[in-house]
Amino acid sequence: MKNGLYSIHVQLGDGRDGKGSGILVFKDGVILGGDAYLFYTGKYSAEGSTVRGEVVVNEHTPSLDANPIFAGVEVGIGFSGQFTDTSATLNGTGLVGRNSVIFRATLRRLASAEGMPEFSLQKGVLTSVP
């Protein structure tokens, strides 16, 4: 998977009503991103045209939705999927309290991340690498 800035569009599965959109940066095994209410941190690996990873989702601003999917709790998500040079399709499962949430996501590469400053994610804390 090429380092870069990606748009993400998520649709819930299992007949559940819900969707969302945001942005993600994939850079050398680290994922960072967010949307209007949530931020995402995680890691990934890619082999051939398959990508696998995990993301932790946290709320930064309370949702005005009467029934938000994540309701302000930290959510761990595992995913896998296929990618090309310009896009990816992912399937994943998030654990929200004791409930599993299944989703499908499409990603589109918007910009290259080559030449970006290096950073490291250690236990949920992002630090720059000198």
C-alpha positions in Angstrom: 0.0 0.0 0.0 1.5 3.3 -1.1 2.2 5.9 1.6 -0.3 8.7 1.2 -3.4 10.6 2.3 -6.6 8.6 1.6 -10.3 9.4 1.9 -12.4 6.7 3.6 -16.1 5.9 3.3 -17.5 3.4 5.7 -20.8 1.5 5.5 -22.0 -0.7 8.4 -22.9 -4.3 7.7 -25.3 -6.9 9.3 -28.3 -4.7 8.3 -27.3 -1.9 10.6 -27.9 1.6 9.6 -24.8 3.8 9.7 -22.1 5.2 7.6 -19.2 7.7 7.9 -16.4 9.4 6.0 -13.0 10.8 6.9 -9.4 10.9 6.0 -6.4 8.6 6.8 -2.7 8.9 6.3 -0.9 5.5 5.7 2.8 5.9 6.2 5.4 3.2 6.7 3.0 0.9 8.7 1.4 3.7 10.7 -2.2 5.0 10.3 -3.5 8.4 11.5 -6.8 10.0 10.6 -10.1 11.4 11.6 -13.4 13.0 10.8 -15.6 15.6 12.4 -16.1 13.6 15.7 -13.5 10.9 15.8 -9.7 10.4 15.4 -8.0 7.1 14.5 -4.5 5.8 15.3 -3.2 2.4 14.2 -0.8 0.2 12.3 -0.9 -1.9 9.1 1.1 -4.3 7.0 0.8 -5.0 3.3 1.9 -7.9 1.2 1.2 -8.3 -2.5 -2.1 -6.5 -2.9 -3.4 -7.5 0.6 -3.5 -5.1 3.6 -4.2 -5.9 7.2 -4.2 -3.8 10.3 -5.8 -2.5 13.4 -7.0 0.9 14.4 -8.2 2.5 17.7 -11.0 5.0 17.3 -11.5 7.7 19.9 -14.0 10.6 20.1 -12.5 14.2 20.0 -15.9 16.0 19.8 -19.3 14.7 21.0 -21.6 13.8 18.2 -25.0 15.6 17.8 -26.5 12.3 16.5 -29.2 11.0 18.9 -27.7 7.5 18.6 -24.0 7.6 17.7 -22.5 4.2 16.9 -19.4 4.5 19.2 -21.1 6.7 21.9 -17.9 8.2 23.2 -16.1 4.9 24.0 -12.7 3.8 22.6 -13.2 1.2 19.9 -10.7 -1.3 18.6 -11.0 -2.3 15.0 -9.3 -5.0 13.0 -9.4 -5.0 9.2 -8.2 -6.6 6.0 -8.7 -6.0 2.3 -7.3 -5.5 -1.1 -5.5 -2.4 -2.6 -4.2 -0.9 -5.8 -2.0 2.1 -6.4 -5.0 4.4 -6.1 -7.6 2.7 -3.9 -8.5 0.0 -1.4 -11.5 -2.0 -0.2 -11.5 -3.1 3.4 -13.7 -5.3 5.6 -13.5 -5.1 9.3 -14.9 -5.6 12.8 -15.0 -3.2 15.6 -15.6 -4.1 19.2 -17.9 -1.5 20.8 -18.3 -2.5 24.5 -19.6 -6.1 24.2 -21.0 -5.6 20.7 -19.3 -6.3 17.4 -19.8 -3.9 14.5 -19.1 -5.2 11.0 -18.2 -2.7 8.2 -17.0 -2.3 4.7 -14.9 0.6 3.7 -13.6 2.1 0.4 -10.5 4.2 0.3 -9.2 6.5 -2.4 -5.6 7.8 -2.5 -5.7 11.6 -2.6 -2.0 12.6 -2.3 1.5 11.1 -1.8 3.0 11.0 1.7 6.6 10.8 0.3 8.8 13.5 1.8 6.6 13.8 4.9 8.3 14.1 8.3 8.9 10.8 10.0 6.8 9.9 13.1 6.3 7.0 15.4 3.3 5.7 17.2 4.1 4.2 20.6 1.2 3.1 22.9 -1.2 5.6 21.3 1.2 8.6 21.5 2.6 10.1 18.3 6.1 11.5 18.4 8.3 12.9 15.7 11.5 11.0 14.8 14.6 13.2 14.6 
